[in-house]
Structures are given as structure tokens and as C-alpha cells.
């Protein structure tokens, strides 16, 4: 075969591959291509991260700095980004999260969102299912999935036209990685008993501790797999972030200097940016 014919054949093959991939939605996400009109109301479901805990004061919720429904301009939340294109959402941002919540609490929070009649819901949950006092007390994967299915089922039946954005659980092993060399972080983790399933013995390189951390990280990865699958089963109105938040390489400087666990204002801002870019993007 001559060089020009080989080149033409190669180009044709590449073009066919691009068309094929695009046709099954692997290049252009339908949610990104057509998210529908921007919502006029929204609610956030989740735990202390969604509540903005420790982002503005000593061991208090700071919902104004929530990455999802907050109104602090320094964070530039989902709510503020949507308000910029649809002023009708002004004041209709409901933070239904609760500090300390686990997946078992999502059905109740979903009921609150349904009662508010919102058009957009974010859900970030799972950190407290994995961050427990010990590895043995983590939520089993099957239980986690059942809890998520129950919550999504309530949203689907009560808010059939709402867009639901499911956000991946952050990589809590990275929390250990960025903080293990910092005395203040290690002291806070020990003093307040923070996420001991992952953060116990933070300087230890013993194989038992290495294996434990890896198993806890795998549990988080398994939760994220279940979140993705549950969202896919929900239907076209649900979008998973594709592990964008799990994969984000957050730094120690984006964590609260009081507990070295929760995002500070900078961390909430990064979370808003990363998650919104992976979401419906009105």
C-alpha cells in the first residue's frame, strides 16, 4: 500500500473511532451537553463538609461557606454560580446536611429536600461511614448502598424533575499523607479522636498499619463505586462526578487548622470549583 493510501486509511479509521466513541457518550456527557434550564431552588444533603464545619469558627457549622449552598463570595458555591445565571434562585438555597451524618441519614435529608420542592440537589456523603473509631466499625458496603438507594428513591419519587448531583467521597488516605508529617495535625487527630480507622498511629510504617490504611481507602473507593452505580440506576436526572473529588489532590493548607480534617474556606472553594466543573454546569 502506498504512503498516501496508508495515510488516508489511518485518518478514516481514526475518524470512525471518534464517531463511534462519541455515539456512545464517552466523549460528550449528555448531562454536560444538555443540563436543562438552571434551577430556581436547590438543597444540599450531606455531613459536616456540606455544613462548612470549622470553615469560619471554632468547632461550629458555617453553612454560609458550604461549597454547595453557601452564599460567601470567597467560596463561590454551586448556589452562587447558578444565581449568576438565574437570579430566581436567590434565597432558595437549603442546606439540609448535618454534621456527623452518615449514609443512613440521607433518606431523612432527602425527605427535607422533597418538602422544599427544589429543582437541584447535591449529595456528598460517606466520609463518616469510613472515618470511624476503628476499621471494624466502618459501614459495610452493602449497607451503604442500601442507604443511598433509599435516599435516591425518595428524591426520584418526590422530585421527579429535579437534577441530582452525587459527589464522590474524598480520598481520606490523602488526609493522612499530607498531615502525617505535621505535629499539629497529628496532635489534633489524636486529641480529638479524628478518623482513627485511617489516622491511628499516623507515623507508623508497620505492615499492619499500612494494610489497614489501604483497606480503609479501598472501602472509600467501594463506596464511590456504589454511588456511581446508584446514580446510573436513578436515571438521566442523576449525575455522578466521575470521582473528581476523590481524585483531587488537596493540600494541608486547605484543611482547618483546628482539626486538620475539615476543609477551610480555601478547601471549600476548591471543592466548589472541582465539583461544579464535574457536574451539570449551568
C-alpha positions as CSV (number, residue, x, y, z in Angstrom):
1,X,0.0,0.0,0.0
2,X,1.3,3.4,-0.9
3,X,2.1,6.1,1.7
4,X,-0.8,8.3,0.7
5,X,-3.3,5.4,0.8
6,X,-1.9,4.3,4.2
7,X,-2.4,7.9,5.5
8,X,-5.9,8.1,4.1
9,X,-6.8,4.7,5.7
10,X,-5.4,5.8,9.0
11,X,-7.4,9.0,9.0
12,X,-10.5,7.2,8.1
13,X,-10.0,4.7,10.9
14,X,-9.4,7.5,13.5
15,X,-12.4,9.4,12.3
16,X,-14.6,6.3,12.6
17,X,-13.3,5.7,16.1
18,X,-14.1,9.2,17.2
19,X,-17.6,9.0,15.8
20,X,-18.1,5.6,17.5
21,X,-16.9,6.8,20.9
22,X,-19.0,10.0,20.6
23,X,-22.1,8.0,19.7
24,X,-22.0,6.0,23.0
25,X,-21.5,9.1,25.1
26,X,-17.9,8.6,26.2
27,X,-16.6,11.9,24.8
28,X,-19.6,14.2,25.4
29,X,-21.5,13.6,28.6
30,X,-25.3,14.1,28.0
31,X,-25.6,15.9,31.3
32,X,-22.9,18.3,30.3
33,X,-24.3,18.7,26.8
34,X,-27.9,19.5,28.0
35,X,-28.3,20.0,31.7
36,X,-31.7,21.7,31.2
37,X,-32.5,25.2,32.4
38,X,-30.8,26.4,35.6
39,X,-32.8,25.6,38.7
40,X,-34.7,28.1,40.7
41,X,-34.1,26.3,44.0
42,X,-31.7,23.9,45.5
43,X,-30.8,21.8,48.5
44,X,-27.6,20.1,49.8
45,X,-27.5,16.8,51.5
46,X,-24.5,15.6,53.4
47,X,-22.4,15.8,56.6
48,X,-20.1,18.3,58.2
49,X,-18.3,19.1,54.9
50,X,-21.6,20.2,53.4
51,X,-22.3,22.2,56.6
52,X,-19.0,24.0,56.2
53,X,-17.9,22.9,59.7
54,X,-14.8,24.7,61.0
55,X,-14.6,26.9,57.9
56,X,-15.3,30.1,59.8
57,X,-15.1,29.4,63.6
58,X,-14.0,27.1,66.3
59,X,-16.0,23.8,66.0
60,X,-19.1,25.4,64.6
61,X,-21.1,24.9,61.4
62,X,-20.5,27.6,58.8
63,X,-23.2,26.9,56.2
64,X,-22.5,30.3,54.5
65,X,-19.2,28.8,53.4
66,X,-20.6,25.5,52.1
67,X,-19.3,24.5,48.7
68,X,-22.8,23.7,47.7
69,X,-25.4,26.1,49.1
70,X,-23.3,28.8,50.8
71,X,-23.5,32.4,50.0
72,X,-20.0,33.5,50.8
73,X,-18.4,35.0,47.7
74,X,-15.0,33.7,48.8
75,X,-16.2,30.2,48.2
76,X,-18.3,30.8,45.1
77,X,-20.5,27.8,45.8
78,X,-22.8,26.0,43.4
79,X,-25.6,28.3,44.6
80,X,-23.7,31.5,43.7
81,X,-22.7,30.1,40.3
82,X,-26.3,29.2,39.5
83,X,-27.6,32.6,40.8
84,X,-25.3,34.3,38.4
85,X,-27.2,32.8,35.5
86,X,-30.7,32.5,37.2
87,X,-31.4,35.2,39.8
88,X,-34.7,33.4,40.6
89,X,-32.8,31.0,42.9
90,X,-31.9,33.9,45.2
91,X,-32.7,32.9,48.8
92,X,-33.9,29.4,47.8
93,X,-30.7,27.6,48.9
94,X,-31.4,25.0,51.6
95,X,-28.7,23.3,53.5
96,X,-30.2,20.1,54.8
97,X,-26.9,18.5,55.8
98,X,-26.0,17.6,59.3
99,X,-22.5,17.4,60.9
100,X,-21.8,13.8,61.8
101,X,-24.3,12.4,59.3
102,X,-23.7,9.1,57.6
103,X,-25.3,7.4,54.7
104,X,-28.2,6.2,57.0
105,X,-29.2,9.8,57.4
106,X,-29.6,10.5,53.7
107,X,-33.2,9.3,53.4
108,X,-34.3,11.8,56.1
109,X,-32.4,14.6,54.4
110,X,-33.9,13.6,51.1
111,X,-37.4,14.0,52.6
112,X,-36.5,17.5,53.7
113,X,-35.4,18.4,50.1
114,X,-38.7,16.9,48.8
115,X,-40.7,19.1,51.2
116,X,-38.8,22.1,49.9
117,X,-39.7,21.3,46.3
118,X,-36.3,22.1,45.0
119,X,-35.1,21.7,41.4
120,X,-31.4,20.7,42.2
121,X,-29.9,18.5,44.9
122,X,-26.3,17.8,45.7
123,X,-25.3,14.9,47.9
124,X,-21.9,14.4,49.4
125,X,-21.8,11.6,52.0
126,X,-19.6,8.7,53.1
127,X,-16.7,10.2,54.9
128,X,-18.2,9.4,58.3
129,X,-19.1,5.9,57.1
130,X,-15.3,5.3,56.7
131,X,-13.9,7.7,59.3
132,X,-14.8,5.8,62.4
133,X,-13.2,4.9,65.7
134,X,-11.8,1.7,64.2
135,X,-11.7,-0.1,61.0
136,X,-14.2,-2.7,62.2
137,X,-16.9,0.0,62.8
138,X,-17.0,1.2,59.2
139,X,-20.3,0.9,57.4
140,X,-20.4,-2.3,55.3
141,X,-20.5,-1.6,51.5
142,X,-23.9,-3.3,51.1
143,X,-25.4,-1.3,53.9
144,X,-24.0,1.9,52.4
145,X,-25.6,1.1,49.0
146,X,-29.0,0.3,50.6
147,X,-28.9,3.7,52.4
148,X,-28.0,5.5,49.2
149,X,-30.7,3.7,47.2
150,X,-33.3,4.6,49.9
151,X,-32.4,8.3,49.7
152,X,-32.3,8.5,45.9
153,X,-35.6,6.6,45.8
154,X,-37.2,9.3,47.9
155,X,-35.8,12.0,45.6
156,X,-36.9,10.3,42.5
157,X,-40.5,9.8,43.7
158,X,-40.8,13.2,45.4
159,X,-38.8,15.4,43.0
160,X,-39.1,13.6,39.6
161,X,-37.9,16.5,37.6
162,X,-35.1,17.7,39.8
163,X,-31.4,17.3,38.9
164,X,-29.5,15.3,41.4
165,X,-25.7,15.6,41.6
166,X,-23.9,12.8,43.6
167,X,-20.3,13.7,44.6
168,X,-17.6,11.2,45.3
169,X,-16.2,10.7,48.8
170,X,-12.8,12.5,49.2
171,X,-9.7,10.3,49.4
172,X,-9.2,10.2,53.2
173,X,-5.9,8.4,52.8
174,X,-4.6,11.6,51.3
175,X,-5.6,13.3,54.5
176,X,-3.1,11.0,56.3
177,X,-0.5,11.5,53.6
178,X,-0.5,15.3,53.7
179,X,-0.7,15.6,57.5
180,X,1.3,12.8,58.9
181,X,4.5,14.9,58.9
182,X,2.9,17.8,60.7
183,X,3.0,17.8,64.5
184,X,-0.1,20.0,64.9
185,X,-2.1,17.7,62.6
186,X,-1.1,14.6,64.4
187,X,-1.8,16.2,67.7
188,X,-5.3,17.2,66.7
189,X,-6.1,13.8,65.2
190,X,-5.1,12.1,68.4
191,X,-6.6,14.6,70.9
192,X,-10.0,14.7,69.2
193,X,-10.0,11.0,68.1
194,X,-10.4,12.0,64.4
195,X,-10.9,9.3,61.8
196,X,-9.0,6.7,63.8
197,X,-9.8,4.0,61.2
198,X,-7.3,5.8,59.0
199,X,-5.4,8.2,61.2
200,X,-4.4,6.0,64.2
201,X,-0.6,5.6,64.5
202,X,0.0,8.1,61.7
203,X,3.8,7.8,61.7
204,X,3.9,4.0,61.8
205,X,5.2,2.1,58.9
206,X,4.4,-1.2,60.4
207,X,2.8,-3.5,57.8
208,X,-0.4,-3.9,59.9
209,X,-0.9,-0.1,59.8
210,X,0.0,0.2,56.1
211,X,-2.5,-2.6,55.3
212,X,-5.2,-1.0,57.5
213,X,-4.9,2.3,55.7
214,X,-5.1,0.6,52.3
215,X,-8.2,-1.3,53.4
216,X,-9.9,1.9,54.6
217,X,-9.0,3.6,51.3
218,X,-10.4,0.7,49.4
219,X,-13.6,1.0,51.4
220,X,-13.9,4.6,50.3
221,X,-13.3,3.5,46.7
222,X,-16.0,0.9,47.1
223,X,-18.4,3.5,48.4
224,X,-17.7,5.6,45.3
225,X,-18.4,2.7,43.0
226,X,-21.8,2.2,44.7
227,X,-22.5,5.9,44.4
228,X,-21.8,5.8,40.7
229,X,-23.9,2.7,40.2
230,X,-26.8,4.0,42.3
231,X,-26.8,7.3,40.3
232,X,-26.8,5.4,37.0
233,X,-29.7,3.3,38.2
234,X,-31.6,6.5,39.1
235,X,-31.8,7.7,35.5
236,X,-30.8,10.6,33.4
237,X,-31.6,13.2,36.0
238,X,-28.8,12.0,38.2
239,X,-25.1,12.7,37.6
240,X,-22.1,11.3,39.4
241,X,-18.9,13.4,39.5
242,X,-16.7,10.6,38.0
243,X,-14.5,10.6,41.1
244,X,-13.4,14.2,40.5
245,X,-13.5,15.0,44.2
246,X,-11.9,11.6,45.2
247,X,-9.1,12.3,42.8
248,X,-8.5,15.9,43.8
249,X,-5.0,16.3,45.4
250,X,-6.0,18.6,48.3
251,X,-3.2,20.1,50.4
252,X,-2.8,20.6,54.1
253,X,-3.3,24.3,53.7
254,X,-6.9,23.6,52.5
255,X,-7.8,22.0,55.8
256,X,-9.0,23.6,59.0
257,X,-6.1,24.5,61.3
258,X,-8.3,23.4,64.3
259,X,-8.8,19.8,63.4
260,X,-6.8,19.2,60.2
261,X,-9.8,17.2,58.8
262,X,-12.5,19.5,57.5
263,X,-12.0,21.9,54.6
264,X,-11.3,25.5,55.5
265,X,-12.5,28.4,53.3
266,X,-9.8,27.6,50.7
267,X,-10.8,24.0,50.8
268,X,-14.4,24.7,50.4
269,X,-13.6,27.0,47.4
270,X,-11.6,24.2,45.8
271,X,-14.4,21.7,46.4
272,X,-16.9,24.1,44.8
273,X,-14.7,24.5,41.8
274,X,-13.8,20.9,41.3
275,X,-17.3,19.5,41.9
276,X,-19.2,22.1,39.9
277,X,-16.9,21.6,36.9
278,X,-17.8,17.9,37.1
279,X,-21.5,18.5,37.4
280,X,-24.3,20.0,35.4
281,X,-22.5,23.3,34.8
282,X,-25.4,25.7,34.1
